[in-house]
Amino acid sequence: MIKKAPFGAARAALGCGVLFIFFSGIFGILLSFFANDPALASIIRKRCIIGIGIGIVMVIAWKIYKKYSE
């Protein structure tokens, strides 16, 4: 009998969400170099870096949860 992975759908949604966070953060950083206002570009880069950091924390939290749930 095939055993289904626990939280398989949640894991797939989290993976897609993290990928979206990473790509949008990188895209935002790249676009910030084309901004005319240096203060605005700085704010955009800061928020994109914070978003990428949140994505990394989400991946680490999932790895820790997976380790202790087995």
All heavy atoms as TSV, in Angstrom:
chain	resi	resn	atom	element	x	y	z
A	1	MET	N	N	0.839	-1.177	0.000
A	1	MET	CA	C	0.000	0.000	0.000
A	1	MET	C	C	0.887	1.245	0.000
A	1	MET	O	O	1.882	1.315	0.701
A	1	MET	CB	C	-0.909	-0.025	1.227
A	1	MET	CG	C	-1.823	1.150	1.318
A	1	MET	SD	S	-2.910	0.983	2.719
A	1	MET	CE	C	-4.442	1.000	1.865
A	2	ILE	N	N	0.514	2.209	-0.789
A	2	ILE	CA	C	1.282	3.441	-0.905
A	2	ILE	C	C	0.950	4.363	0.263
A	2	ILE	O	O	-0.217	4.621	0.553
A	2	ILE	CB	C	0.972	4.151	-2.234
A	2	ILE	CG1	C	1.384	3.259	-3.403
A	2	ILE	CG2	C	1.678	5.487	-2.294
A	2	ILE	CD1	C	0.975	3.817	-4.743
A	3	LYS	N	N	1.997	4.828	0.921
A	3	LYS	CA	C	1.821	5.724	2.057
A	3	LYS	C	C	1.963	7.165	1.575
A	3	LYS	O	O	2.946	7.528	0.948
A	3	LYS	CB	C	2.876	5.430	3.118
A	3	LYS	CG	C	2.706	6.230	4.371
A	3	LYS	CD	C	3.756	5.852	5.386
A	3	LYS	CE	C	3.622	6.731	6.618
A	3	LYS	NZ	N	4.659	6.454	7.588
A	4	LYS	N	N	0.945	7.985	1.849
A	4	LYS	CA	C	0.986	9.391	1.451
A	4	LYS	C	C	1.861	10.178	2.419
A	4	LYS	O	O	1.885	9.909	3.608
A	4	LYS	CB	C	-0.415	9.981	1.446
A	4	LYS	CG	C	-1.305	9.449	0.337
A	4	LYS	CD	C	-2.691	10.016	0.422
A	4	LYS	CE	C	-2.653	11.491	0.151
A	4	LYS	NZ	N	-3.991	12.090	0.082
A	5	ALA	N	N	2.579	11.132	1.871
A	5	ALA	CA	C	3.415	11.992	2.703
A	5	ALA	C	C	2.521	12.929	3.518
A	5	ALA	O	O	1.586	13.511	2.975
A	5	ALA	CB	C	4.363	12.799	1.838
A	6	PRO	N	N	2.812	13.060	4.818
A	6	PRO	CA	C	2.026	13.999	5.620
A	6	PRO	C	C	2.296	15.430	5.182
A	6	PRO	O	O	3.439	15.793	4.907
A	6	PRO	CB	C	2.505	13.745	7.048
A	6	PRO	CG	C	3.855	13.148	6.905
A	6	PRO	CD	C	3.840	12.409	5.596
A	7	PHE	N	N	1.257	16.205	5.111
A	7	PHE	CA	C	1.342	17.615	4.705
A	7	PHE	C	C	1.950	17.776	3.316
A	7	PHE	O	O	2.673	18.733	3.051
A	7	PHE	CB	C	2.147	18.444	5.716
A	7	PHE	CG	C	1.561	18.457	7.086
A	7	PHE	CD1	C	2.171	17.790	8.126
A	7	PHE	CD2	C	0.381	19.128	7.327
A	7	PHE	CE1	C	1.630	17.803	9.389
A	7	PHE	CE2	C	-0.163	19.160	8.592
A	7	PHE	CZ	C	0.462	18.488	9.623
A	8	GLY	N	N	1.658	16.853	2.417
A	8	GLY	CA	C	2.192	16.925	1.059
A	8	GLY	C	C	1.738	18.174	0.324
A	8	GLY	O	O	2.526	18.837	-0.351
A	9	ALA	N	N	0.468	18.525	0.463
A	9	ALA	CA	C	-0.053	19.718	-0.208
A	9	ALA	C	C	0.522	20.983	0.419
A	9	ALA	O	O	0.843	21.941	-0.287
A	9	ALA	CB	C	-1.577	19.737	-0.136
A	10	ALA	N	N	0.673	20.984	1.732
A	10	ALA	CA	C	1.250	22.159	2.405
A	10	ALA	C	C	2.704	22.338	2.000
A	10	ALA	O	O	3.163	23.465	1.795
A	10	ALA	CB	C	1.151	22.006	3.918
A	11	ARG	N	N	3.412	21.238	1.850
A	11	ARG	CA	C	4.813	21.311	1.434
A	11	ARG	C	C	4.924	21.863	0.012
A	11	ARG	O	O	5.790	22.701	-0.269
A	11	ARG	CB	C	5.435	19.930	1.512
A	11	ARG	CG	C	6.884	19.905	1.183
A	11	ARG	CD	C	7.449	18.523	1.383
A	11	ARG	NE	N	8.850	18.504	1.035
A	11	ARG	CZ	C	9.564	17.434	0.935
A	11	ARG	NH1	N	9.015	16.257	1.166
A	11	ARG	NH2	N	10.834	17.483	0.622
A	12	ALA	N	N	4.057	21.440	-0.873
A	12	ALA	CA	C	4.080	21.941	-2.251
A	12	ALA	C	C	3.736	23.431	-2.288
A	12	ALA	O	O	4.385	24.205	-3.003
A	12	ALA	CB	C	3.096	21.148	-3.101
A	13	ALA	N	N	2.745	23.844	-1.518
A	13	ALA	CA	C	2.371	25.258	-1.483
A	13	ALA	C	C	3.485	26.114	-0.882
A	13	ALA	O	O	3.775	27.204	-1.375
A	13	ALA	CB	C	1.087	25.437	-0.680
A	14	LEU	N	N	4.121	25.615	0.153
A	14	LEU	CA	C	5.229	26.343	0.765
A	14	LEU	C	C	6.388	26.467	-0.217
A	14	LEU	O	O	7.001	27.529	-0.338
A	14	LEU	CB	C	5.692	25.636	2.039
A	14	LEU	CG	C	6.843	26.302	2.791
A	14	LEU	CD1	C	6.373	27.614	3.389
A	14	LEU	CD2	C	7.373	25.391	3.866
A	15	GLY	N	N	6.686	25.404	-0.939
A	15	GLY	CA	C	7.766	25.446	-1.923
A	15	GLY	C	C	7.493	26.454	-3.024
A	15	GLY	O	O	8.372	27.235	-3.401
A	16	CYS	N	N	6.272	26.462	-3.522
A	16	CYS	CA	C	5.915	27.439	-4.565
A	16	CYS	C	C	5.959	28.862	-4.018
A	16	CYS	O	O	6.414	29.784	-4.692
A	16	CYS	CB	C	4.531	27.137	-5.125
A	16	CYS	SG	S	4.464	25.621	-6.080
A	17	GLY	N	N	5.490	29.049	-2.798
A	17	GLY	CA	C	5.509	30.372	-2.185
A	17	GLY	C	C	6.924	30.882	-1.972
A	17	GLY	O	O	7.223	32.050	-2.225
A	18	VAL	N	N	7.815	29.998	-1.519
A	18	VAL	CA	C	9.201	30.401	-1.291
A	18	VAL	C	C	9.876	30.754	-2.612
A	18	VAL	O	O	10.606	31.745	-2.704
A	18	VAL	CB	C	9.969	29.303	-0.532
A	18	VAL	CG1	C	11.461	29.573	-0.532
A	18	VAL	CG2	C	9.466	29.186	0.891
A	19	LEU	N	N	9.626	29.968	-3.646
A	19	LEU	CA	C	10.197	30.289	-4.963
A	19	LEU	C	C	9.693	31.641	-5.454
A	19	LEU	O	O	10.467	32.446	-5.987
A	19	LEU	CB	C	9.843	29.201	-5.974
A	19	LEU	CG	C	10.654	27.920	-5.899
A	19	LEU	CD1	C	10.140	26.899	-6.914
A	19	LEU	CD2	C	12.117	28.201	-6.126
A	20	PHE	N	N	8.413	31.903	-5.260
A	20	PHE	CA	C	7.846	33.187	-5.669
A	20	PHE	C	C	8.481	34.333	-4.891
A	20	PHE	O	O	8.791	35.388	-5.456
A	20	PHE	CB	C	6.323	33.173	-5.473
A	20	PHE	CG	C	5.654	34.425	-5.936
A	20	PHE	CD1	C	5.528	34.705	-7.280
A	20	PHE	CD2	C	5.169	35.343	-5.018
A	20	PHE	CE1	C	4.923	35.874	-7.710
A	20	PHE	CE2	C	4.563	36.508	-5.429
A	20	PHE	CZ	C	4.443	36.772	-6.778
A	21	ILE	N	N	8.705	34.145	-3.599
A	21	ILE	CA	C	9.333	35.172	-2.770
A	21	ILE	C	C	10.753	35.449	-3.252
A	21	ILE	O	O	11.165	36.604	-3.389
A	21	ILE	CB	C	9.326	34.758	-1.278
A	21	ILE	CG1	C	7.902	34.828	-0.713
A	21	ILE	CG2	C	10.263	35.630	-0.449
A	21	ILE	CD1	C	7.758	34.218	0.656
A	22	PHE	N	N	11.524	34.393	-3.522
A	22	PHE	CA	C	12.895	34.573	-3.989
A	22	PHE	C	C	12.944	35.299	-5.330
A	22	PHE	O	O	13.701	36.255	-5.509
A	22	PHE	CB	C	13.612	33.240	-4.119
A	22	PHE	CG	C	14.025	32.637	-2.808
A	22	PHE	CD1	C	13.974	31.274	-2.620
A	22	PHE	CD2	C	14.472	33.418	-1.751
A	22	PHE	CE1	C	14.357	30.704	-1.431
A	22	PHE	CE2	C	14.850	32.861	-0.550
A	22	PHE	CZ	C	14.791	31.493	-0.395
A	23	PHE	N	N	12.139	34.840	-6.292
A	23	PHE	CA	C	12.182	35.447	-7.622
A	23	PHE	C	C	11.678	36.883	-7.615
A	23	PHE	O	O	12.241	37.753	-8.284
A	23	PHE	CB	C	11.404	34.609	-8.634
A	23	PHE	CG	C	12.111	33.335	-9.010
A	23	PHE	CD1	C	11.418	32.146	-9.095
A	23	PHE	CD2	C	13.479	33.320	-9.269
A	23	PHE	CE1	C	12.071	30.972	-9.434
A	23	PHE	CE2	C	14.127	32.154	-9.609
A	23	PHE	CZ	C	13.426	30.976	-9.694
A	24	SER	N	N	10.639	37.165	-6.840
A	24	SER	CA	C	10.154	38.542	-6.792
A	24	SER	C	C	11.142	39.448	-6.069
A	24	SER	O	O	11.296	40.620	-6.429
A	24	SER	CB	C	8.779	38.610	-6.135
A	24	SER	OG	O	8.848	38.173	-4.795
A	25	GLY	N	N	11.842	38.926	-5.068
A	25	GLY	CA	C	12.865	39.710	-4.389
A	25	GLY	C	C	14.027	40.048	-5.307
A	25	GLY	O	O	14.498	41.189	-5.357
A	26	ILE	N	N	14.487	39.069	-6.060
A	26	ILE	CA	C	15.583	39.296	-7.006
A	26	ILE	C	C	15.138	40.265	-8.099
A	26	ILE	O	O	15.880	41.183	-8.479
A	26	ILE	CB	C	16.068	37.962	-7.592
A	26	ILE	CG1	C	16.755	37.135	-6.491
A	26	ILE	CG2	C	17.037	38.192	-8.750
A	26	ILE	CD1	C	17.025	35.700	-6.875
A	27	PHE	N	N	13.926	40.085	-8.601
A	27	PHE	CA	C	13.393	40.965	-9.639
A	27	PHE	C	C	13.258	42.400	-9.120
A	27	PHE	O	O	13.587	43.364	-9.810
A	27	PHE	CB	C	12.045	40.428	-10.127
A	27	PHE	CG	C	11.469	41.181	-11.283
A	27	PHE	CD1	C	12.089	41.166	-12.514
A	27	PHE	CD2	C	10.294	41.895	-11.142
A	27	PHE	CE1	C	11.561	41.856	-13.587
A	27	PHE	CE2	C	9.749	42.596	-12.202
A	27	PHE	CZ	C	10.390	42.575	-13.434
A	28	GLY	N	N	12.803	42.551	-7.883
A	28	GLY	CA	C	12.672	43.878	-7.282
A	28	GLY	C	C	14.018	44.557	-7.108
A	28	GLY	O	O	14.153	45.762	-7.342
A	29	ILE	N	N	15.024	43.793	-6.696
A	29	ILE	CA	C	16.365	44.365	-6.556
A	29	ILE	C	C	16.891	44.821	-7.911
A	29	ILE	O	O	17.475	45.905	-8.037
A	29	ILE	CB	C	17.319	43.358	-5.891
A	29	ILE	CG1	C	16.942	43.180	-4.415
A	29	ILE	CG2	C	18.770	43.810	-6.009
A	29	ILE	CD1	C	17.682	42.067	-3.709
A	30	LEU	N	N	16.696	44.007	-8.940
A	30	LEU	CA	C	17.154	44.395	-10.271
A	30	LEU	C	C	16.436	45.649	-10.771
A	30	LEU	O	O	17.059	46.546	-11.351
A	30	LEU	CB	C	16.950	43.248	-11.262
A	30	LEU	CG	C	17.843	42.023	-11.064
A	30	LEU	CD1	C	17.460	40.927	-12.040
A	30	LEU	CD2	C	19.299	42.399	-11.225
A	31	LEU	N	N	15.136	45.724	-10.542
A	31	LEU	CA	C	14.381	46.901	-10.991
A	31	LEU	C	C	14.725	48.154	-10.195
A	31	LEU	O	O	14.593	49.266	-10.710
A	31	LEU	CB	C	12.882	46.642	-10.909
A	31	LEU	CG	C	12.293	45.737	-11.981
A	31	LEU	CD1	C	10.792	45.586	-11.774
A	31	LEU	CD2	C	12.578	46.282	-13.367
A	32	SER	N	N	15.178	47.984	-8.958
A	32	SER	CA	C	15.494	49.159	-8.151
A	32	SER	C	C	16.676	49.940	-8.721
A	32	SER	O	O	16.821	51.128	-8.432
A	32	SER	CB	C	15.790	48.749	-6.706
A	32	SER	OG	O	17.023	48.054	-6.622
A	33	PHE	N	N	17.504	49.304	-9.506
A	33	PHE	CA	C	18.637	50.017	-10.107
A	33	PHE	C	C	18.182	50.982	-11.208
A	33	PHE	O	O	18.949	51.843	-11.620
A	33	PHE	CB	C	19.667	49.037	-10.655
A	33	PHE	CG	C	20.418	48.312	-9.571
A	33	PHE	CD1	C	20.170	46.979	-9.310
A	33	PHE	CD2	C	21.353	48.972	-8.799
A	33	PHE	CE1	C	20.853	46.312	-8.323
A	33	PHE	CE2	C	22.043	48.318	-7.800
A	33	PHE	CZ	C	21.797	46.985	-7.549
A	34	PHE	N	N	16.957	50.827	-11.687
A	34	PHE	CA	C	16.434	51.708	-12.724
A	34	PHE	C	C	15.584	52.849	-12.166
A	34	PHE	O	O	15.046	53.638	-12.925
A	34	PHE	CB	C	15.611	50.908	-13.746
A	34	PHE	CG	C	16.438	49.891	-14.476
A	34	PHE	CD1	C	16.327	48.543	-14.185
A	34	PHE	CD2	C	17.338	50.288	-15.441
A	34	PHE	CE1	C	17.085	47.611	-14.854
A	34	PHE	CE2	C	18.108	49.362	-16.125
A	34	PHE	CZ	C	17.988	48.018	-15.819
A	35	ALA	N	N	15.461	52.925	-10.842
A	35	ALA	CA	C	14.665	53.991	-10.219
A	35	ALA	C	C	15.435	55.315	-10.282
A	35	ALA	O	O	16.653	55.346	-10.128
A	35	ALA	CB	C	14.345	53.641	-8.775
A	36	ASN	N	N	14.723	56.396	-10.507
A	36	ASN	CA	C	15.345	57.715	-10.583
A	36	ASN	C	C	15.659	58.290	-9.211
A	36	ASN	O	O	16.567	59.088	-9.063
A	36	ASN	CB	C	14.438	58.679	-11.347
A	36	ASN	CG	C	14.311	58.305	-12.799
A	36	ASN	OD1	O	15.228	57.718	-13.374
A	36	ASN	ND2	N	13.182	58.643	-13.398
A	37	ASP	N	N	14.890	57.909	-8.214
A	37	ASP	CA	C	15.051	58.437	-6.858
A	37	ASP	C	C	15.926	57.473	-6.037
A	37	ASP	O	O	15.547	56.326	-5.819
A	37	ASP	CB	C	13.676	58.590	-6.215
A	37	ASP	CG	C	13.724	59.256	-4.866
A	37	ASP	OD1	O	14.791	59.797	-4.507
A	37	ASP	OD2	O	12.691	59.241	-4.175
A	38	PRO	N	N	17.100	57.894	-5.564
A	38	PRO	CA	C	17.975	57.000	-4.801
A	38	PRO	C	C	17.357	56.533	-3.474
A	38	PRO	O	O	17.600	55.407	-3.045
A	38	PRO	CB	C	19.232	57.832	-4.531
A	38	PRO	CG	C	19.160	59.009	-5.412
A	38	PRO	CD	C	17.733	59.186	-5.816
A	39	ALA	N	N	16.564	57.375	-2.844
A	39	ALA	CA	C	15.928	56.970	-1.584
A	39	ALA	C	C	14.910	55.859	-1.829
A	39	ALA	O	O	14.833	54.896	-1.056
A	39	ALA	CB	C	15.258	58.168	-0.927
A	40	LEU	N	N	14.145	55.995	-2.896
A	40	LEU	CA	C	13.172	54.960	-3.249
A	40	LEU	C	C	13.876	53.654	-3.589
A	40	LEU	O	O	13.446	52.570	-3.163
A	40	LEU	CB	C	12.313	55.424	-4.431
A	40	LEU	CG	C	11.309	54.414	-4.977
A	40	LEU	CD1	C	10.259	54.102	-3.929
A	40	LEU	CD2	C	10.679	54.934	-6.248
A	41	ALA	N	N	14.966	53.730	-4.338
A	41	ALA	CA	C	15.722	52.528	-4.700
A	41	ALA	C	C	16.266	51.830	-3.454
A	41	ALA	O	O	16.237	50.606	-3.354
A	41	ALA	CB	C	16.851	52.887	-5.651
A	42	SER	N	N	16.716	52.609	-2.503
A	42	SER	CA	C	17.230	52.043	-1.257
A	42	SER	C	C	16.139	51.320	-0.480
A	42	SER	O	O	16.357	50.228	0.052
A	42	SER	CB	C	17.829	53.152	-0.405
A	42	SER	OG	O	18.207	52.670	0.850
A	43	ILE	N	N	14.962	51.925	-0.410
A	43	ILE	CA	C	13.833	51.303	0.293
A	43	ILE	C	C	13.413	50.013	-0.407
A	43	ILE	O	O	13.147	48.996	0.247
A	43	ILE	CB	C	12.653	52.287	0.389
A	43	ILE	CG1	C	13.002	53.432	1.331
A	43	ILE	CG2	C	11.391	51.577	0.877
A	43	ILE	CD1	C	11.999	54.560	1.315
A	44	ILE	N	N	13.387	50.031	-1.729
A	44	ILE	CA	C	13.004	48.835	-2.483
A	44	ILE	C	C	13.995	47.714	-2.227
A	44	ILE	O	O	13.609	46.566	-1.966
A	44	ILE	CB	C	12.903	49.155	-3.991
A	44	ILE	CG1	C	11.718	50.080	-4.263
A	44	ILE	CG2	C	12.768	47.880	-4.810
A	44	ILE	CD1	C	11.666	50.615	-5.678
A	45	ARG	N	N	15.281	48.021	-2.289
A	45	ARG	CA	C	16.299	46.988	-2.062
A	45	ARG	C	C	16.212	46.430	-0.648
A	45	ARG	O	O	16.323	45.218	-0.449
A	45	ARG	CB	C	17.692	47.575	-2.296
A	45	ARG	CG	C	18.005	47.762	-3.733
A	45	ARG	CD	C	19.446	48.203	-3.931
A	45	ARG	NE	N	19.523	48.927	-5.181
A	45	ARG	CZ	C	19.873	50.190	-5.310
A	45	ARG	NH1	N	20.223	50.897	-4.261
A	45	ARG	NH2	N	19.892	50.760	-6.498
A	46	LYS	N	N	15.993	47.317	0.328
A	46	LYS	CA	C	15.903	46.864	1.718
A	46	LYS	C	C	14.717	45.914	1.904
A	46	LYS	O	O	14.848	44.859	2.523
A	46	LYS	CB	C	15.757	48.072	2.644
A	46	LYS	CG	C	15.858	47.743	4.103
A	46	LYS	CD	C	15.618	48.943	4.996
A	46	LYS	CE	C	16.525	50.093	4.646
A	46	LYS	NZ	N	16.329	51.258	5.529
A	47	ARG	N	N	13.584	46.266	1.342
A	47	ARG	CA	C	12.397	45.413	1.495
A	47	ARG	C	C	12.548	44.095	0.751
A	47	ARG	O	O	12.081	43.055	1.215
A	47	ARG	CB	C	11.158	46.157	1.023
A	47	ARG	CG	C	10.784	47.260	1.970
A	47	ARG	CD	C	9.533	47.965	1.573
A	47	ARG	NE	N	9.252	49.041	2.514
A	47	ARG	CZ	C	8.222	49.819	2.431
A	47	ARG	NH1	N	7.361	49.683	1.451
A	47	ARG	NH2	N	8.035	50.769	3.329
A	48	CYS	N	N	13.208	44.116	-0.393
A	48	CYS	CA	C	13.436	42.873	-1.136
A	48	CYS	C	C	14.390	41.955	-0.381
A	48	CYS	O	O	14.190	40.742	-0.343
A	48	CYS	CB	C	13.978	43.170	-2.530
A	48	CYS	SG	S	12.762	43.882	-3.636
A	49	ILE	N	N	15.411	42.525	0.228
A	49	ILE	CA	C	16.343	41.709	1.021
A	49	ILE	C	C	15.637	41.134	2.237
A	49	ILE	O	O	15.853	39.974	2.600
A	49	ILE	CB	C	17.578	42.548	1.410
A	49	ILE	CG1	C	18.416	42.815	0.156
A	49	ILE	CG2	C	18.412	41.852	2.473
A	49	ILE	CD1	C	19.534	43.798	0.348
A	50	ILE	N	N	14.768	41.904	2.869
A	50	ILE	CA	C	13.985	41.388	3.999
A	50	ILE	C	C	13.093	40.238	3.532
A	50	ILE	O	O	12.972	39.212	4.206
A	50	ILE	CB	C	13.160	42.518	4.649
A	50	ILE	CG1	C	14.073	43.478	5.387
A	50	ILE	CG2	C	12.103	41.951	5.601
A	50	ILE	CD1	C	13.395	44.747	5.869
A	51	GLY	N	N	12.462	40.383	2.365
A	51	GLY	CA	C	11.617	39.323	1.825
A	51	GLY	C	C	12.393	38.054	1.532
A	51	GLY	O	O	11.934	36.943	1.828
A	52	ILE	N	N	13.575	38.197	0.962
A	52	ILE	CA	C	14.412	37.023	0.690
A	52	ILE	C	C	14.823	36.368	2.004
A	52	ILE	O	O	14.843	35.139	2.117
A	52	ILE	CB	C	15.622	37.417	-0.170
A	52	ILE	CG1	C	15.153	37.801	-1.575
A	52	ILE	CG2	C	16.640	36.292	-0.240
A	52	ILE	CD1	C	16.226	38.392	-2.459
A	53	GLY	N	N	15.122	37.177	3.019
A	53	GLY	CA	C	15.448	36.632	4.341
A	53	GLY	C	C	14.286	35.857	4.944
A	53	GLY	O	O	14.479	34.801	5.548
A	54	ILE	N	N	13.081	36.361	4.776
A	54	ILE	CA	C	11.894	35.652	5.268
A	54	ILE	C	C	11.735	34.318	4.541
A	54	ILE	O	O	11.391	33.301	5.150
A	54	ILE	CB	C	10.645	36.532	5.117
A	54	ILE	CG1	C	10.694	37.684	6.114
A	54	ILE	CG2	C	9.363	35.721	5.313
A	54	ILE	CD1	C	9.626	38.734	5.909
A	55	GLY	N	N	12.004	34.304	3.242
A	55	GLY	CA	C	11.948	33.053	2.482
A	55	GLY	C	C	12.950	32.038	3.003
A	55	GLY	O	O	12.639	30.851	3.130
A	56	ILE	N	N	14.154	32.497	3.321
A	56	ILE	CA	C	15.178	31.590	3.865
A	56	ILE	C	C	14.747	31.053	5.222
A	56	ILE	O	O	14.908	29.857	5.510
A	56	ILE	CB	C	16.526	32.326	3.952
A	56	ILE	CG1	C	17.063	32.594	2.538
A	56	ILE	CG2	C	17.544	31.532	4.760
A	56	ILE	CD1	C	18.247	33.519	2.485
A	57	VAL	N	N	14.172	31.909	6.054
A	57	VAL	CA	C	13.685	31.468	7.367
A	57	VAL	C	C	12.569	30.432	7.206
A	57	VAL	O	O	12.507	29.458	7.964
A	57	VAL	CB	C	13.218	32.676	8.203
A	57	VAL	CG1	C	12.466	32.241	9.449
A	57	VAL	CG2	C	14.407	33.540	8.573
A	58	MET	N	N	11.702	30.615	6.220
A	58	MET	CA	C	10.626	29.646	5.981
A	58	MET	C	C	11.198	28.285	5.599
A	58	MET	O	O	10.717	27.239	6.071
A	58	MET	CB	C	9.694	30.156	4.887
A	58	MET	CG	C	8.820	31.314	5.310
A	58	MET	SD	S	7.922	32.075	3.956
A	58	MET	CE	C	6.876	30.753	3.405
A	59	VAL	N	N	12.224	28.262	4.768
A	59	VAL	CA	C	12.852	26.994	4.366
A	59	VAL	C	C	13.509	26.327	5.568
A	59	VAL	O	O	13.357	25.118	5.774
A	59	VAL	CB	C	13.881	27.236	3.231
A	59	VAL	CG1	C	14.708	25.995	2.982
A	59	VAL	CG2	C	13.180	27.669	1.968
A	60	ILE	N	N	14.220	27.095	6.378
A	60	ILE	CA	C	14.874	26.537	7.567
A	60	ILE	C	C	13.843	26.005	8.550
A	60	ILE	O	O	14.013	24.916	9.113
A	60	ILE	CB	C	15.783	27.598	8.218
A	60	ILE	CG1	C	16.977	27.895	7.299
A	60	ILE	CG2	C	16.270	27.148	9.588
A	60	ILE	CD1	C	17.806	29.084	7.733
A	61	ALA	N	N	12.757	26.748	8.749
A	61	ALA	CA	C	11.699	26.294	9.662
A	61	ALA	C	C	11.077	24.995	9.171
A	61	ALA	O	O	10.786	24.094	9.971
A	61	ALA	CB	C	10.633	27.372	9.811
A	62	TRP	N	N	10.880	24.873	7.862
A	62	TRP	CA	C	10.309	23.631	7.332
A	62	TRP	C	C	11.260	22.468	7.531
A	62	TRP	O	O	10.843	21.369	7.870
A	62	TRP	CB	C	9.957	23.786	5.851
A	62	TRP	CG	C	9.302	22.552	5.340
A	62	TRP	CD1	C	9.877	21.553	4.621
A	62	TRP	CD2	C	7.951	22.143	5.560
A	62	TRP	NE1	N	8.976	20.571	4.369
A	62	TRP	CE2	C	7.788	20.907	4.934
A	62	TRP	CE3	C	6.886	22.716	6.228
A	62	TRP	CZ2	C	6.577	20.232	4.958
A	62	TRP	CZ3	C	5.680	22.040	6.250
A	62	TRP	CH2	C	5.547	20.818	5.620
A	63	LYS	N	N	12.564	22.692	7.333
A	63	LYS	CA	C	13.558	21.631	7.537
A	63	LYS	C	C	13.575	21.184	8.997
A	63	LYS	O	O	13.659	19.987	9.281
A	63	LYS	CB	C	14.953	22.108	7.116
A	63	LYS	CG	C	15.099	22.414	5.658
A	63	LYS	CD	C	15.118	21.166	4.836
A	63	LYS	CE	C	15.365	21.524	3.387
A	63	LYS	NZ	N	15.354	20.384	2.513
A	64	ILE	N	N	13.502	22.135	9.921
A	64	ILE	CA	C	13.480	21.789	11.343
A	64	ILE	C	C	12.210	21.020	11.675
A	64	ILE	O	O	12.248	20.007	12.384
A	64	ILE	CB	C	13.608	23.060	12.208
A	64	ILE	CG1	C	15.004	23.654	12.048
A	64	ILE	CG2	C	13.309	22.761	13.673
A	64	ILE	CD1	C	15.168	25.022	12.674
A	65	TYR	N	N	11.064	21.468	11.164
A	65	TYR	CA	C	9.808	20.771	11.421
A	65	TYR	C	C	9.859	19.353	10.862
A	65	TYR	O	O	9.437	18.401	11.515
A	65	TYR	CB	C	8.642	21.536	10.795
A	65	TYR	CG	C	7.354	20.760	10.844
A	65	TYR	CD1	C	6.652	20.631	12.031
A	65	TYR	CD2	C	6.866	20.125	9.702
A	65	TYR	CE1	C	5.490	19.893	12.092
A	65	TYR	CE2	C	5.709	19.396	9.750
A	65	TYR	CZ	C	5.019	19.282	10.943
A	65	TYR	OH	O	3.876	18.539	10.988
A	66	LYS	N	N	10.373	19.209	9.661
A	66	LYS	CA	C	10.463	17.892	9.024
A	66	LYS	C	C	11.363	16.957	9.812
A	66	LYS	O	O	11.060	15.772	9.970
A	66	LYS	CB	C	10.983	18.051	7.594
A	66	LYS	CG	C	10.992	16.792	6.795
A	66	LYS	CD	C	11.466	17.085	5.386
A	66	LYS	CE	C	11.642	15.818	4.597
A	66	LYS	NZ	N	12.207	16.063	3.275
A	67	LYS	N	N	12.451	17.498	10.340
A	67	LYS	CA	C	13.400	16.680	11.122
A	67	LYS	C	C	12.744	16.139	12.394
A	67	LYS	O	O	12.903	14.984	12.729
A	67	LYS	CB	C	14.608	17.523	11.464
A	67	LYS	CG	C	15.648	16.806	12.301
A	67	LYS	CD	C	16.795	17.720	12.619
A	67	LYS	CE	C	17.766	17.043	13.556
A	67	LYS	NZ	N	18.865	17.940	13.933
A	68	TYR	N	N	11.982	16.983	13.090
A	68	TYR	CA	C	11.392	16.566	14.363
A	68	TYR	C	C	10.051	15.859	14.217
A	68	TYR	O	O	9.595	15.216	15.146
A	68	TYR	CB	C	11.244	17.767	15.288
A	68	TYR	CG	C	12.573	18.241	15.824
A	68	TYR	CD1	C	13.069	19.489	15.468
A	68	TYR	CD2	C	13.334	17.440	16.645
A	68	TYR	CE1	C	14.301	19.921	15.956
A	68	TYR	CE2	C	14.562	17.856	17.129
A	68	TYR	CZ	C	15.026	19.093	16.772
A	68	TYR	OH	O	16.237	19.516	17.250
A	69	SER	N	N	9.431	15.944	13.048
A	69	SER	CA	C	8.146	15.270	12.887
A	69	SER	C	C	8.298	13.799	12.510
A	69	SER	O	O	7.345	13.037	12.629
A	69	SER	CB	C	7.303	15.984	11.818
A	69	SER	OG	O	7.880	15.815	10.547
A	70	GLU	N	N	9.474	13.411	12.080
A	70	GLU	CA	C	9.683	12.001	11.672
A	70	GLU	C	C	10.092	11.133	12.809
A	70	GLU	O	O	10.329	11.213	13.825
A	70	GLU	CB	C	10.731	11.935	10.576
A	70	GLU	CG	C	10.257	12.559	9.301
A	70	GLU	CD	C	11.329	12.544	8.231
A	70	GLU	OE1	O	12.481	12.218	8.530
A	70	GLU	OE2	O	11.002	12.872	7.094
